[in-house]
Amino acid sequence: MIILIKAVDIKDIVKCTKVIRESFSTVADEFGFTVDNAPRFTAFSATEERLNWQLSGEHRRMYAFFDNETIVGYYSLLLQENRECELNNLCVIPAYRHNGIGEELLKDAFRIAKELNCNKINIGIVEENKVLRKWYESFGFVHTGTKKFDFFPFTCGYMEKNI
């Protein structure tokens, strides 16, 4: 059996940063986000330094989907209080989309969250991205609210799933 999803090692950070930026850039293009109007959006704010801190400083669990030696998908889980996990940056590079990789990454996140004794996964999305919201809802996520930040030209939508 070939394991396609593996834990990220410090040596993978450069490649993971590239995958995150490439994946989220299509969202930026679709919704008109730029480095000027949304510098803190993931497509522009994901850096090697930030991911290194998340891995080594925050001790986030990070996982990548490999096609042979090439990383084509990614996600991270941050342990929160009350036995909850926050799912961040689940993404697949455009050339590999619509092949079930996102679903495999999400199912892996559910499995890892259970192993970490979490009973809920929380996510934040671009609220205006209705396709993404429906996708998460198809896996049992429930919309819990929105928040508007001055530094984003979009509304942040929040969702959760009991696991």
Protein Blocks (a to p, Z undefined) as FASTA:
>chain_A
ZZfbdcddfklmmmmmmmmmmmmmmmmmmnopafklmmmbmklmpcfklmmmmmmmnopa
cddddehjacfbdcdddddehhiacdehiacdfklgonommmmmmmmmmmmmmmnopabd
cddddfklmmlmmmmmmnopacfbdcddfkbcbdcddddddZZ
